[in-house]
């Protein structure tokens, strides 16, 4: 029986007060015989938490998750057999705003999917006598007020513990489009652990501050005192400034939880909101706050760790740590840009840049597959890939997507997520059915790019974010990069057309492959005619344009060599400090090492002066920053209005660390064959990477000592090859292998 049929007898139930923040829907279950099998099927507008006799039916949070609700509303199913062992039980479902309602977006954007929240559910019982019965939400269910009196993602949650049990209300039925019901395809969001305070102190203004030592996403768990009416207030921030919470980067988000105590001690978790924070300010605590009084609960989507990188430089290890925690904090049901301010949206450009790094660290196959299903729906709705998925921008009170008065349509990097993310999933997991599922959006994006080309054959039309957040751009104009926008867009278009042609061949779509190949060839010709000079210089002559031209295979052999040399010189002229933004950063070290400029790539990686990957590490960062200088050397926050301390995009270098420095690369989709190709460089004496592939664990470790380079590899049950730095090639059998060569620093 499909989900629509199961829920056919149920109604979506809401509170009689449309403005009510949260409410509880419940029903008594009376059993006259044992239950053999019990399944709860449920979904909601808003988010819901179901429990039986006060015990949650699942560890999953924020259900039903965030999708393109007008096309896809996920339905969850839970086996609750073990919870129905007695004669009488109470099934309760609390409903909050979630992503459905609560003014998503930026200040004054006020995006909401609807004015009503509600839940629809069916409890299906298979009884001992072989009969089956269903208990479905309807007007015979009870609706009561919740102890949650306010809840939004940005502003926090208010809990009044004195309000249980709630006040009974008359149920109200609201409409739901049952054609949107789809099964959940990933594991959802869950608690992932706790972090204890590392310091509690009094700020210069007299506030009690708590440092958890790690920038994280989730909330604070504490046990309230038995003190009716006492209000405890928790404010959250990622950083400190001038000894106080640095809340300016939150913009309009209040990120504040209010808890009013009752006459009994209560363990409290504000599970209808989440915050991005390392620091908290606590007011209203009855006495001196101790570390044992509270803890941070880490929340993100359920993901299995599959990749690890370590090396001889602990600063690089901290960088890797920061990438991991940046991913955790921004993989909260969808891949977001940031988890703390009034935004938290599924920006396509961020994940286009970061998907390979994500797949080097975690099994993200289900997580990104779920998001890509929404991307496909958004393309069907809009005719092109929007810059955020799910796309709430049309609901913003200030209208459609415009920047500087220019409407944003098909865009490079951001739109290319439709191709680059599925291509990464195919490369890492080799699931041809999922490649086929995402293929229509790949084709649609490339077609929209083709229609956007100018008469020159270049993609030099329309609005482009391009090399967003170039460190040389003004703080208040992050799009004013050195890289010519047409160069960036045309290069990206070539990469996407080529990747789509390859996918088409894999799927047996010969006509589409021929079309995409022809488009890629035209783009390559136009790029070289208009952007590559006779001297080999590329228009705008900066690191990003050379990195893209090299990595996206746009140049003839001679021009590729010259571009590599020029890139290395540009990097040296910048003092081996970063000079790339969103478009160039994922590729600059790849381009340098692919062209033989290994020393420059390593010096770029190991640079500590701002802007660099290690500058935030020297400033105590525990996640990746949005800007290279989100915090200035004097400890003050970047003056720009857009500053986050948890943005993973610039952590895309982690993929290069795993594949090039460590040296484990997929040589066929899903690691059906492996290319071991470690590239040691100056500044490190050893490095290792571990990758859990579909075929088993692969690992590579190199070490330099006493003039000898030693490389050790672990090979799973797949064909494999090792290329040593001296150029020697070795065919490998499954198991462990060790090779050496002379090494001169």
C-alpha positions in Angstrom: 0.0 0.0 0.0 1.5 3.4 -1.0 1.7 6.3 1.4 -1.3 8.2 -0.1 -3.5 5.1 0.4 -2.3 4.7 4.0 -3.1 8.3 4.8 -6.3 8.3 2.7 -8.6 7.9 5.8 -6.8 10.7 7.8 -7.2 14.4 7.9 -4.5 17.0 8.6 -5.3 18.4 12.0 -4.4 21.9 13.2 -5.2 24.1 16.2 -8.3 26.3 16.1 -6.0 29.3 16.5 -4.0 29.7 13.2 -1.5 31.9 15.0 -0.7 29.5 17.7 3.0 28.7 17.9 2.8 25.0 18.6 0.2 22.5 19.8 -0.3 18.9 20.6 -2.6 16.4 18.8 -3.3 13.2 20.7 -5.5 10.1 20.9 -6.2 7.4 23.3 -5.5 3.8 22.1 -7.5 1.1 23.7 -6.4 -2.5 23.0 -8.4 -5.7 23.8 -5.7 -8.1 22.4 -2.0 -8.1 21.8 -0.5 -6.1 18.9 1.6 -8.2 16.5 2.7 -5.3 14.4 2.2 -1.5 14.7 3.3 1.2 12.2 2.9 4.9 12.6 2.7 6.8 9.2 2.9 10.6 9.5 3.8 13.9 8.0 3.1 17.6 8.6 3.1 21.1 7.5 5.7 22.4 10.0 7.7 19.9 12.0 6.4 17.3 14.4 7.5 15.0 17.2 5.5 11.9 17.9 5.5 10.0 21.2 3.6 7.1 22.8 3.1 7.5 26.6 5.7 10.2 26.6 8.4 8.2 24.8 9.5 9.4 21.4 8.7 7.0 18.5 12.0 7.8 16.9 15.3 9.6 17.4 14.8 11.6 14.3 14.3 15.4 14.6 12.7 18.1 12.5 10.5 15.7 10.6 9.2 15.7 7.9 12.3 17.6 6.8 12.7 20.5 4.3 11.8 19.7 0.7 10.1 21.6 -2.2 6.8 21.3 -0.3 4.6 22.2 -3.3 6.0 19.1 -5.0 7.5 16.8 -2.4 6.3 16.3 1.2 8.2 13.5 2.9 6.2 10.9 4.9 7.8 9.0 7.7 7.0 5.5 8.9 7.9 4.1 12.3 7.7 0.6 13.8 6.1 1.2 17.2 5.2 -2.4 18.0 7.5 -2.5 21.1 5.7 0.6 22.6 2.2 -0.9 22.5 2.4 -3.7 25.1 -0.4 -2.7 27.4 -4.2 -2.2 27.1 -4.2 1.6 27.1 -1.8 4.1 25.5 -1.7 7.7 24.4 -0.3 8.7 21.1 0.8 12.4 21.1 2.1 14.5 18.3 3.5 18.0 18.9 3.6 20.3 15.9 5.8 23.4 15.5 6.6 25.9 12.7 9.8 24.4 11.3 10.5 25.5 7.7 6.8 25.7 6.8 6.1 28.9 8.7 8.3 31.3 10.6 9.5 34.0 8.2 12.4 32.3 6.4 15.0 34.3 4.5 16.7 37.6 5.3 15.5 40.6 7.4 11.9 41.4 6.3 11.8 38.6 3.7 8.9 36.9 5.6 8.9 33.8 3.4 6.3 31.2 4.6 4.8 28.2 2.8 1.5 28.8 4.5 -0.4 30.3 7.4 -1.4 27.0 9.0 0.6 24.2 10.4 -0.8 20.7 11.0 -0.2 17.0 11.2 -1.7 14.0 9.4 -1.1 10.5 10.7 -2.3 6.9 10.7 -1.5 4.2 13.3 -1.9 0.8 11.6 -2.3 -2.1 14.0 -2.1 -5.8 13.1 -3.7 -7.7 16.0 -3.2 -11.2 17.3 -6.4 -12.5 15.8 -5.1 -11.5 12.3 -7.3 -8.4 11.9 -5.9 -5.0 11.0 -7.2 -1.7 12.2 -6.3 2.0 11.7 -6.4 4.9 14.0 -6.3 8.1 11.8 -6.1 11.7 12.7 -9.5 13.4 12.6 -11.9 15.6 14.4 -12.2 13.0 17.2 -8.6 13.6 18.2 -7.8 16.0 21.0 -5.9 19.2 20.4 -4.2 20.9 23.4 -1.9 23.9 23.8 1.8 23.2 24.0 4.4 24.4 26.6 6.2 25.8 23.5 4.7 29.3 23.3 7.0 30.5 20.5 9.3 28.8 18.0 11.3 29.8 14.9 14.6 28.7 13.5 16.1 32.2 13.6 14.8 33.6 16.9 14.7 30.5 19.1 12.1 28.8 21.3 10.1 29.9 24.3 9.1 27.1 26.8 6.7 27.6 29.7 7.0 24.4 31.8 4.0 25.5 33.9 1.6 24.8 30.9 1.5 21.0 31.1 -1.0 19.5 30.8 -2.2 21.8 28.0 -5.6 23.5 27.5 -8.0 21.4 25.4 -9.0 22.9 22.0 -11.4 22.0 19.3 -9.6 20.3 16.3 -9.5 22.1 13.0 -9.0 20.4 9.7 -6.7 22.0 7.1 -6.0 21.2 3.5 -3.0 19.1 2.4 -2.1 18.2 -1.2 -1.8 14.4 -1.0 -0.2 14.1 -4.4 3.0 15.5 -2.9 3.5 12.6 -0.5 6.8 10.9 -1.0 8.8 8.5 1.2 11.8 9.8 3.0 15.1 8.8 1.2 17.7 9.7 3.9 18.2 9.1 7.6 17.1 12.6 8.6 18.4 14.8 11.4 19.4 13.4 14.8 21.3 14.2 18.0 24.9 13.4 17.4 26.5 13.8 20.8 27.1 16.4 23.5 29.8 18.9 24.2 30.6 20.1 27.8 31.6 23.7 28.7 35.3 24.4 28.8 35.0 27.7 30.5 32.3 29.7 32.4 33.1 33.3 33.4 31.7 36.8 33.8 31.9 39.2 30.9 33.0 42.9 31.3 29.3 43.9 31.3 28.5 41.4 34.1 26.9 38.6 31.9 27.5 35.0 32.6 29.2 33.5 29.5 29.9 29.9 28.5 32.4 28.6 26.0 31.8 25.1 24.6 35.2 25.1 22.9 33.7 24.2 19.5 31.5 26.1 17.1 28.6 23.7 16.6 25.0 23.4 15.7 22.2 22.4 18.0 21.0 23.7 21.4 21.7 23.7 25.1 20.3 21.0 27.3 19.9 21.7 31.0 17.8 20.7 34.1 15.7 23.6 35.3 15.5 24.3 39.0 12.1 23.8 40.9 11.3 27.5 40.9 7.9 28.3 39.4 8.0 31.4 37.2 11.8 31.8 37.1 12.8 32.7 33.6 16.1 31.4 32.2 17.4 33.0 29.0 20.0 31.5 26.7 21.6 33.7 24.0 23.9 32.1 21.4 26.8 33.3 19.2 29.7 31.9 17.3 32.4 34.3 18.5 33.1 36.9 21.1 33.9 40.6 20.4 35.2 43.0 23.1 34.6 40.3 25.7 30.8 40.0 24.9 28.8 37.8 22.6 29.5 38.7 19.0 25.9 38.8 17.8 26.1 41.4 14.9 26.8 38.6 12.3 23.4 37.0 13.3 21.7 40.1 11.6 18.0 40.0 12.6 18.2 36.5 14.1 17.7 36.6 17.9 19.0 33.1 18.5 17.6 33.2 22.0 15.7 30.6 24.0 13.5 31.4 27.0 12.5 28.8 29.6 10.1 29.5 32.4 10.5 27.0 35.2 7.8 25.0 36.9 7.6 23.5 40.4 9.6 20.4 39.5 13.1 20.0 38.0 12.8 19.4 34.3 15.4 18.3 31.6 14.8 20.8 28.8 15.9 20.8 25.2 14.5 23.3 22.8 14.0 20.9 19.9 11.8 23.1 17.7 14.8 25.4 16.9 18.5 25.2 16.4 21.5 27.5 16.8 25.0 27.9 15.4 27.2 28.7 18.4 30.3 28.2 20.4 29.4 30.7 23.1 26.2 31.2 25.2 25.0 33.9 27.6 22.9 32.6 30.5 20.7 34.8 32.5 18.3 34.0 35.3 20.2 31.0 36.7 19.5 30.9 40.5 23.0 30.6 41.7 26.6 30.2 40.3 26.5 28.4 37.0 28.7 25.3 36.9 29.9 23.2 34.0 27.8 20.3 35.2 24.6 22.4 34.9 24.4 22.4 31.1 25.7 20.9 27.9 25.5 21.5 24.2 23.7 19.0 22.1 25.1 18.6 18.6 22.5 18.1 15.9 22.9 17.4 12.2 21.8 14.9 9.5 22.8 11.3 10.1 25.9 10.7 8.1 28.5 7.9 8.2 32.1 9.0 8.3 34.1 7.5 5.4 37.2 9.6 5.0 40.1 10.8 7.2 43.2 12.8 6.5 46.1 13.5 8.9 49.6 14.9 8.4 52.7 16.0 10.2 51.4 19.6 10.6 48.8 20.0 13.3 47.6 23.2 11.8 46.5 21.3 8.7 44.9 18.7 11.0 42.9 21.5 12.6 41.9 22.8 9.2 40.6 19.3 8.4 38.8 19.3 11.8 37.2 22.7 10.9 36.0 21.4 7.5 34.4 18.4 9.2 32.6 20.5 11.7 31.6 23.0 9.1 29.9 20.2 7.2 28.2 18.9 10.3 26.8 22.3 11.1 25.5 22.9 7.6 24.2 19.5 6.7 20.9 19.9 8.7 18.4 18.2 6.4 19.6 20.2 3.4 23.1 21.6 2.6 22.9 25.2 3.8 25.2 28.2 3.5 25.3 28.9 7.3 23.5 27.7 10.4 23.3 30.7 12.6 22.0 34.0 11.0 18.7 34.9 9.3 19.4 32.8 6.2 20.3 29.1 6.6 19.3 28.4 3.0 20.3 25.8 0.4 22.6 27.9 -1.7 23.5 25.9 -4.7 26.9 27.5 -5.2 28.2 26.5 -1.8 27.5 22.8 -2.4 28.6 22.9 -6.0 32.0 23.9 -4.6 32.0 21.6 -1.6 30.4 18.4 -2.8 33.7 16.6 -3.6 35.1 17.5 -0.2 31.9 16.3 1.5 32.1 13.0 -0.3 35.7 12.6 0.8 34.7 12.8 4.4 31.2 11.3 4.7 28.8 9.0 2.9 26.6 11.8 1.5 24.9 9.7 -1.1 21.4 9.7 0.4 21.7 13.2 1.8 22.6 14.9 -1.4 20.3 12.6 -3.5 17.4 13.9 -1.4 18.4 17.5 -2.0 18.9 16.9 -5.7 15.4 15.5 -6.0 14.2 18.9 -4.9 16.6 20.7 -7.3 15.0 18.8 -10.1 11.5 19.9 -9.0 12.7 23.5 -8.7 14.1 23.4 -12.3 10.7 22.1 -13.5 9.0 25.0 -11.7 11.4 27.8 -12.7 12.9 26.6 -16.0 16.4 27.0 -14.6 18.4 26.1 -11.4 17.6 28.7 -8.7 20.3 29.9 -6.5 18.7 28.3 -3.5 17.0 24.9 -3.2 14.4 24.6 -1.8 13.6 27.9 -3.5 11.8 30.2 -1.1 12.9 33.4 -2.8 9.6 33.8 -4.8 7.8 34.0 -1.4 10.0 36.8 -0.1 8.1 39.9 0.6 10.5 42.0 -1.5 9.9 39.9 -4.7 11.9 37.7 -7.0 15.7 37.2 -7.1 17.4 40.5 -8.1 20.8 41.8 -7.3 21.5 45.5 -8.2 18.3 45.6 -10.2 19.3 42.6 -12.4 17.1 39.5 -12.3 19.1 36.4 -11.4 18.4 33.5 -13.8 20.8 30.8 -14.9 24.1 31.3 -13.1 27.5 29.7 -13.3 28.7 27.6 -10.3 25.4 28.1 -8.5 23.4 26.6 -11.4 26.2 24.2 -12.2 25.3 22.4 -9.0 22.7 20.5 -11.1 25.6 18.9 -12.9 28.6 19.0 -10.6 26.9 17.5 -7.5 25.4 14.5 -9.4 28.7 14.0 -11.2 30.4 13.8 -7.8 27.9 11.3 -6.5 28.4 9.2 -9.6 32.2 9.3 -9.3 32.2 8.3 -5.6 29.3 5.9 -5.4 28.6 4.6 -8.9 24.8 4.4 -8.6 23.5 4.5 -12.1 19.9 4.7 -11.1 20.5 7.9 -9.2 22.6 9.3 -12.0 19.5 8.7 -14.2 17.2 10.4 -11.7 19.3 13.5 -11.7 20.1 13.5 -15.4 17.0 15.5 -16.5 18.1 18.5 -14.3 21.6 18.2 -15.7 20.3 18.5 -19.3 17.9 21.3 -18.4 20.7 23.3 -16.8 23.0 23.0 -19.8 20.1 23.8 -22.1 19.4 27.0 -20.2 23.1 27.9 -20.4 23.1 27.4 -24.1 20.1 29.7 -24.5 22.0 32.3 -22.4 25.1 32.5 -24.6 25.8 35.7 -26.6 26.4 35.9 -30.3 30.1 35.4 -29.5 29.4 31.9 -28.1 30.5 33.0 -24.7 28.4 33.0 -21.5 28.9 36.7 -20.9 25.3 37.7 -20.4 23.1 38.2 -17.4 23.9 38.3 -13.7 26.7 36.2 -12.3 28.0 35.7 -8.7 31.1 34.2 -10.4 34.2 34.3 -8.1 32.1 35.4 -5.1 34.1 36.5 -2.0 37.4 37.1 -3.7 39.5 38.4 -0.8 40.4 41.5 -2.7 36.8 42.5 -3.2 35.4 45.3 -0.9 33.8 44.0 2.3 30.4 45.5 1.2 30.7 44.3 -2.5 31.6 40.6 -2.3 30.8 40.0 -6.0 33.4 42.5 -7.2 36.1 39.9 -8.0 39.2 40.2 -10.1 38.1 37.3 -12.3 36.1 38.3 -15.3 32.6 37.0 -14.9 32.3 35.9 -18.5 35.6 33.9 -18.3 34.3 32.2 -15.1 30.9 31.4 -16.6 32.1 30.2 -19.9 34.6 27.9 -18.3 31.9 26.5 -16.0 29.6 26.0 -18.9 32.2 24.0 -20.7 32.7 21.8 -17.7 29.0 21.2 -17.3 28.4 20.4 -20.9 31.3 17.9 -21.0 30.1 16.2 -17.8 26.6 16.0 -19.1 27.8 14.4 -22.3 29.7 11.8 -20.3 26.6 11.1 -18.2 24.5 10.8 -21.4 27.0 8.2 -22.8 26.8 6.3 -19.5 23.0 6.2 -19.7 22.9 5.4 -23.4 21.5 8.8 -24.4 23.4 9.1 -27.6 21.6 12.1 -29.0 22.0 14.1 -25.9 25.6 13.1 -25.7 26.2 14.4 -29.2 24.4 17.7 -28.4 26.4 18.3 -25.2 29.7 17.3 -26.8 29.0 19.8 -29.6 28.1 22.6 -27.1 31.3 21.9 -25.1 33.4 22.1 -28.3 31.8 25.4 -29.2 32.4 26.8 -25.8 36.0 25.7 -25.8 36.6 27.3 -29.2 34.9 30.6 -28.1 36.8 30.6 -24.8 40.2 30.3 -26.6 39.3 32.8 -29.4 38.1 35.6 -27.0 39.8 35.0 -23.7 43.2 33.4 -24.4 45.8 35.8 -25.8 48.6 35.0 -28.2 51.0 35.2 -25.2 48.9 32.6 -23.3 47.5 35.2 -20.8 43.8 34.8 -20.0 41.5 37.7 -19.7 41.6 39.3 -16.2 44.9 37.5 -15.6 44.2 36.2 -12.0 44.5 32.9 -10.2 40.9 31.9 -10.6 40.8 32.1 -14.4 44.0 30.1 -14.8 42.8 27.5 -12.3 39.5 27.0 -14.1 41.0 26.9 -17.6 43.4 24.2 -16.5 41.1 22.1 -14.4 38.2 22.3 -16.9 40.4 21.2 -19.8 39.9 24.3 -21.9 43.5 24.8 -23.2 45.7 23.3 -25.8 48.8 21.6 -24.4 51.2 24.5 -25.0 48.7 27.0 -23.5 48.1 24.7 -20.5 51.8 24.7 -19.7 51.9 28.5 -20.0 48.8 28.9 -17.9 50.3 26.7 -15.2 53.4 28.8 -15.1 51.4 32.0 -15.1 49.2 30.7 -12.3 52.3 29.8 -10.2 53.7 33.3 -10.8 50.4 34.9 -9.8 50.4 32.8 -6.6 54.0 33.8 -5.9 53.3 37.5 -6.5 50.5 37.3 -3.9 53.0 36.0 -1.4 51.3 32.6 -1.5 48.2 34.2 0.1 44.8 33.2 -1.2 43.5 35.4 -4.1 40.5 33.3 -5.1 36.8 33.2 -4.2 34.0 30.6 -4.5 34.8 29.7 -8.1 38.5 29.4 -8.0 39.3 28.1 -4.5 38.2 24.5 -5.0 40.6 24.2 -8.0 43.7 26.4 -7.5 45.8 23.8 -5.7 44.6 21.1 -8.1 45.7 23.3 -11.1 49.1 24.0 -9.5 49.9 20.3 -8.8 48.5 19.1 -12.1 50.9 21.4 -13.8 53.9 20.4 -11.7 54.0 23.4 -9.4 53.8 21.3 -6.2 55.9 23.7 -4.1 53.6 26.6 -4.8 50.5 24.5 -4.0 52.0 23.5 -0.6 53.1 27.0 0.2 49.6 28.2 -0.5 48.2 25.5 1.8 50.6 26.2 4.6 50.4 30.0 4.5 49.2 31.5 7.8 48.9 35.2 6.9 45.5 36.5 5.9 44.0 35.6 3.5 44.8 31.9 3.8 43.3 28.6 4.9 45.4 28.6 8.1 44.9 32.2 9.1 41.5 31.3 10.7 43.3 28.4 12.5 45.8 30.8 14.0 42.8 32.9 15.2 41.3 29.9 17.0 38.7 28.9 14.4 37.0 25.5 14.9 34.9 25.7 11.7 35.5 27.2 8.2 34.7 30.9 7.8 32.6 32.5 5.1 35.2 35.2 4.5 38.9 34.7 4.6 38.9 37.6 7.2 35.6 37.0 9.0 37.6 38.0 12.0 40.3 40.7 11.7 43.7 40.2 13.3 42.8 42.5 16.2 39.9 40.2 17.2 37.1 42.4 15.8 34.5 41.0 13.4 34.6 41.9 9.7 32.6 45.1 9.2 30.7 43.6 6.2 27.0 42.9 6.7 27.5 39.3 5.5 29.9 37.5 7.9 29.6 34.0 9.1 32.0 31.8 11.0 30.5 28.5 9.7 30.5 28.3 5.9 32.0 25.2 4.4 32.6 26.4 0.8 36.2 27.6 1.2 37.0 24.2 2.9 36.7 22.6 -0.5 40.5 22.2 -0.4 40.0 19.2 1.8 39.2 17.1 -1.3 42.6 18.0 -2.7 44.2 17.0 0.6 42.6 13.6 0.5 43.1 12.9 -3.2 46.4 14.6 -4.0 48.4 15.1 -0.8 47.1 11.8 0.6 46.8 10.2 -2.8 43.6 8.0 -2.9 41.6 8.8 -6.1 38.7 7.0 -7.7 39.8 5.6 -11.1 36.3 4.4 -11.9 32.8 5.3 -10.6 32.2 4.1 -7.1 35.9 3.3 -6.6 35.5 0.2 -8.8 39.2 0.9 -9.6 41.6 3.1 -7.5 44.4 5.3 -8.5 47.0 5.8 -5.7 48.9 8.9 -6.6 50.4 10.7 -3.5 52.1 14.0 -4.1 54.5 14.9 -1.2 55.6 18.5 -0.9 57.7 20.8 1.2 56.5 21.5 4.7 55.1 18.1 5.5 57.1 15.0 6.5 54.2 12.6 6.4 50.6 12.4 5.4 47.9 9.7 5.3 44.4 9.4 4.1 41.8 6.6 4.6 38.7 6.1 2.4 36.0 3.6 3.1 34.9 2.8 -0.5 31.9 0.7 -1.5 34.5 -2.1 -2.1 36.2 -1.8 1.3 38.8 0.4 3.0 41.5 2.1 0.9 44.4 3.9 2.5 47.7 5.6 1.6 50.5 6.9 3.8 53.8 8.5 2.9 56.7 9.5 5.1 60.0 11.2 4.4 62.9 10.3 6.6 66.7 10.0 6.0 66.5 10.8 2.3 63.9 8.1 1.6 60.2 8.4 0.7 58.2 5.5 1.9 54.7 4.9 0.6 52.4 2.4 2.1 49.0 1.6 0.6 46.0 -0.6 1.5 44.0 -1.9 -1.4 40.5 -3.3 -1.3 39.2 -6.0 -3.7 39.4 -3.8 -6.8 41.9 -3.2 -9.6 44.4 -0.5 -8.4 47.5 1.3 -9.5 50.2 3.3 -7.7 52.1 6.1 -9.3 55.1 7.1 -7.3 56.4 10.7 -7.4 59.4 9.5 -9.4 57.0 8.4 -12.1 57.2 4.7 -11.6 53.9 2.9 -11.9 52.9 -0.3 -10.0 49.9 -2.5 -10.6 48.5 -3.5 -7.2 46.7 -6.5 -5.8 44.4 -6.4 -2.8 46.2 -6.1 0.5 49.0 -4.0 1.9 52.0 -2.8 -0.1 55.1 -0.7 0.6 57.3 1.1 -1.9 60.3 3.4 -1.5 62.3 5.9 -3.5 65.1 8.3 -2.8 64.0 11.7 -1.8 65.8 15.0 -1.9 64.1 18.0 -0.3 
